[in-house]
Amino acid sequence: MILKIVQYGDPVLREKGREVKVVDEKIKQLAADMLETMRDAHGVGLAAQQVGVPIQLTVIDVAGIEDRPSAMYIDDKEVRLEDYMPLTVLNPQLKLSRDKEVGTEGCLSFPEVSAEISRAVGVRCKARLLDGGEIEFDAAGLLARALQHEVDHLQGILFIDRMNSATKTSLAGRLKRLQKETRG
């Protein structure tokens, strides 16, 4: 089922997600609905807060995106992305590389807003999976950027918080309008 994506201005986007302790049918259905919603909106990631549920759950799918390649490594060996996408992670913890790079980001909760954001080049992710198992992997490229963006959402941090002041100033009018529309 396609869910409504929460827009900037809704306070749930600033909520830190609760840890997912039990993976039941409700959580599995939420993850499936989030994936369907993300694909329908042409996104590469979606956090539970973005559909109004403040828990530590995000879905990501970067497979097949040629213009912004990704890499994934398990036990220091590169794995085929297609074997792990779509990726649903619960309670993810990230360790960021020291090296940074600037790249363009958008967000499904900020229609028609994008900006250059500095992020770590690579991340190590440790998380729970829907089947109850755990996964630990390293990510680079778009996958690393998407993980950082989505895990920020799970902490109540938005990509506008990562913008430089000049970018934020240039988008101020648009952001105010979006907030006003959301709050009605």
Number of C-alpha atoms within 10 A of each C-alpha: 11 15 16 11 20 20 22 25 20 16 13 20 26 18 18 17 22 14 14 14 11 10 14 12 10 10 16 14 12 17 23 16 16 28 27 16 20 22 16 11 13 10 16 22 25 31 31 24 28 25 21 18 18 22 20 24 31 25 24 24 23 23 20 12 11 8 7 10 13 19 18 21 16 13 9 9 10 13 14 12 18 12 9 14 14 16 19 24 24 25 19 23 17 18 13 18 14 10 9 13 13 13 13 10 17 17 22 20 20 20 12 9 14 16 19 16 21 16 21 18 19 26 24 20 19 18 18 20 17 18 9 12 8 13 13 15 18 22 22 20 19 23 26 24 24 23 27 22 23 28 24 18 27 30 18 17 17 20 19 20 11 17 16 13 11 9 15 16 12 10 15 12 11 15 19 13 13 18 16 12 12 13 12 7
